[in-house]
Amino acid sequence: MSLIERNKTREVKFTKNINPYAAGSVIAEFGNTKVHITASVEESIPKFLTGKNQGWLTAEYSMLPLATHTRGRRERSKVGGRTQEIQRLIGRSLRAIVDLKKLGERSITIDCDVLVADGGTRTASISGAYVALSLAIKKLIQDDLLTESPIITPLAALSVGVDNNGKVIADLNYEEDSTCGTDMNIVMTKSGKYIEVQGTAEGEPFSREQLDAILDCAKNAMQEIFAKQEEVLA
């Protein structure tokens, strides 16, 4: 008997070029979750990279005050621990699929601002960030600032959980996420290689069989994300 209850994403939509001032921009929607994502390019690099003949890619993440059911305070002077964790995850994920030497001595910053949070905001941010980054790279090539793309492979991310009945479900919304016994965020390439797997049992520990089912479920469900990314970038 299969442990997988749902191996499909919610409705996925990427709307590109929504910000006229960004090198690349997109609104990523996974069900009711909506994230505004931009990529900006600077012809400079951080000091720690001086002399290394490579570029840099980083990310910032935030949630608008009413992205959730109750208003959250703006993080003005200090970024919270959860925010730091998520933006580092986004940056790590993107750097794993970019040849920074081919990027040249320039920096790209990905800004992910959550408009509506209904579960999976960090994974929606990563999946959308790939689109915004790809658009920015295309613009650099069109402007003769790059001769080839430094992007090695597409990537996407998805949240998968184990419900209270021990069944695996893909692309958790807020209600599902808040009641699941296990919640896992998976970042992987289109070829099926893993960049990051974050998983925690908040209730009953999960088994190796459930872990295998989670990974299989994520891989199957992410094919829809890769197809949508390819469609919007075509």
C-alpha positions in Angstrom: 0.0 0.0 0.0 1.4 3.4 -1.0 2.1 5.9 1.7 1.6 8.8 -0.7 -1.8 10.5 -0.4 -1.1 13.5 -2.7 1.8 13.9 -5.1 0.6 17.0 -6.9 1.3 20.6 -6.2 -1.4 23.2 -5.7 -2.0 25.4 -8.8 1.4 26.8 -9.7 1.7 30.1 -11.6 4.7 32.3 -12.5 4.0 35.8 -13.8 7.2 37.3 -15.2 8.5 40.9 -15.7 6.2 42.5 -13.1 8.8 45.0 -12.0 10.2 47.3 -14.6 13.2 48.3 -12.6 14.5 44.8 -11.9 16.8 42.8 -14.2 14.5 39.9 -13.6 11.2 39.7 -11.8 8.3 37.3 -11.1 5.4 36.7 -8.9 5.4 33.0 -7.8 2.0 31.6 -6.8 1.5 28.2 -5.2 -2.2 28.0 -4.4 -2.9 31.1 -2.2 0.8 31.7 -1.4 2.2 34.6 -3.4 5.8 35.9 -3.4 7.1 38.9 -5.3 10.7 38.2 -6.4 13.2 40.5 -8.1 16.8 40.0 -9.2 19.1 43.1 -9.3 22.6 43.2 -10.7 25.6 45.3 -9.4 28.9 45.6 -11.2 30.8 45.0 -8.0 31.6 42.1 -5.6 32.0 41.8 -1.8 35.5 42.6 -0.5 36.1 38.9 0.5 36.0 38.0 -3.2 38.6 40.5 -4.3 41.1 38.8 -6.6 39.2 35.6 -7.0 37.8 36.4 -10.4 34.3 35.4 -9.6 30.9 36.8 -8.9 28.5 36.5 -6.0 24.8 35.7 -5.6 22.8 36.3 -2.4 19.2 36.6 -1.3 17.0 38.5 1.1 13.5 37.4 2.3 10.7 39.2 4.1 7.0 39.0 4.7 4.6 41.9 4.4 2.8 42.7 7.7 -0.5 41.1 6.6 1.0 38.2 4.6 -0.3 36.0 7.4 -3.6 35.8 9.3 -2.5 38.3 11.8 -0.4 41.4 11.2 3.3 40.9 11.8 5.7 43.7 12.7 8.1 44.9 10.0 11.7 43.9 10.6 13.3 47.3 10.3 16.5 47.4 12.4 17.1 43.7 13.0 16.3 40.6 10.9 14.7 37.8 12.8 16.3 34.3 13.1 13.7 32.6 10.9 14.2 35.3 8.2 18.0 34.8 8.3 17.6 31.1 8.0 15.3 31.3 5.0 17.3 33.9 3.1 20.5 31.9 3.6 18.7 28.8 2.3 17.6 30.7 -0.8 21.1 32.0 -1.4 22.7 28.6 -0.9 20.3 26.9 -3.2 20.9 29.3 -6.0 24.7 29.3 -5.7 24.6 25.5 -6.0 23.4 25.8 -9.6 25.5 28.8 -10.7 29.1 28.8 -11.9 30.2 32.0 -10.1 33.4 32.3 -12.2 31.3 32.6 -15.4 29.2 35.3 -13.7 32.2 37.6 -13.8 33.0 40.1 -11.1 29.4 41.2 -10.5 26.8 40.5 -7.8 23.2 39.4 -8.1 20.8 40.0 -5.3 17.5 38.1 -5.1 14.7 39.8 -3.1 11.8 37.6 -2.0 8.8 39.5 -0.5 5.9 37.4 0.6 2.6 39.0 -0.3 0.4 36.2 0.9 1.5 33.3 3.1 -0.5 30.1 2.9 2.3 27.6 3.5 5.5 26.9 1.6 6.7 30.4 1.4 10.4 29.5 1.4 10.0 26.8 -1.2 7.9 29.1 -3.4 10.6 31.7 -3.0 13.3 29.3 -4.2 11.2 28.1 -7.2 10.4 31.7 -8.2 13.9 32.9 -7.5 15.2 30.5 -10.2 12.9 32.2 -12.7 13.9 35.8 -11.7 17.6 34.8 -11.8 17.2 33.2 -15.3 15.5 36.4 -16.6 18.4 38.5 -15.2 21.0 36.3 -16.8 19.1 36.5 -20.1 19.3 40.3 -19.9 23.0 40.3 -19.1 23.6 38.2 -22.3 21.3 40.5 -24.3 23.3 43.5 -23.1 26.6 41.8 -24.1 27.7 41.7 -20.5 27.9 37.9 -20.5 28.7 35.5 -23.4 27.0 32.4 -21.9 24.7 31.6 -19.0 26.4 30.6 -15.7 23.3 28.6 -14.7 24.2 24.9 -14.6 20.8 23.4 -14.2 17.2 24.3 -13.2 16.1 23.9 -9.6 12.9 23.9 -7.7 11.7 23.4 -4.1 8.6 22.0 -2.4 7.3 21.3 1.0 6.1 17.8 1.8 4.6 16.5 5.0 3.3 13.5 6.8 -0.3 13.9 8.1 -1.6 12.5 11.3 -2.7 9.3 9.5 0.9 8.7 8.4 0.1 9.7 4.8 2.5 11.8 2.7 1.1 15.0 1.0 2.9 17.4 -1.3 2.8 21.2 -1.2 1.3 21.9 2.2 -0.9 24.9 2.8 -1.0 26.6 6.1 -3.6 24.4 7.7 -1.9 21.2 6.6 1.5 22.5 7.7 0.2 23.4 11.1 -1.3 20.0 11.8 1.3 17.7 10.1 3.4 15.5 12.3 6.4 15.8 9.9 7.3 18.8 7.7 10.0 18.6 5.1 11.4 21.2 2.7 13.2 19.7 -0.3 15.4 21.6 -2.9 16.5 19.7 -5.9 17.7 20.0 -9.5 15.7 19.0 -12.5 18.1 16.0 -13.0 17.0 14.7 -9.6 20.0 15.7 -7.4 19.3 17.2 -3.9 20.6 20.6 -2.9 19.0 20.6 0.6 16.6 18.5 2.6 15.2 20.0 5.8 13.0 17.7 7.8 11.6 17.6 11.3 9.2 15.4 13.1 7.1 17.7 15.3 5.1 14.8 16.6 5.6 11.1 16.0 9.1 10.2 14.5 9.0 9.3 10.8 10.2 6.0 9.5 12.8 5.3 6.7 9.8 4.1 4.6 8.1 7.4 5.1 11.3 9.3 4.3 11.6 7.4 1.0 7.9 8.2 0.2 8.5 11.9 1.0 11.4 12.1 -1.4 9.5 10.2 -4.1 6.5 12.4 -3.7 8.6 15.6 -3.9 10.4 14.4 -7.1 7.1 13.6 -8.8 5.3 16.8 -7.7 8.2 19.0 -8.7 7.9 18.0 -12.4 4.9 20.4 -12.5 7.1 23.2 -11.2 9.9 22.5 -13.7 7.3 22.5 -16.5 5.9 25.9 -15.4 9.3 27.4 -15.1 10.3 26.2 -18.5 7.0 27.6 -19.9 7.4 31.1 -18.5 11.1 31.3 -19.6 10.5 30.0 -23.1 
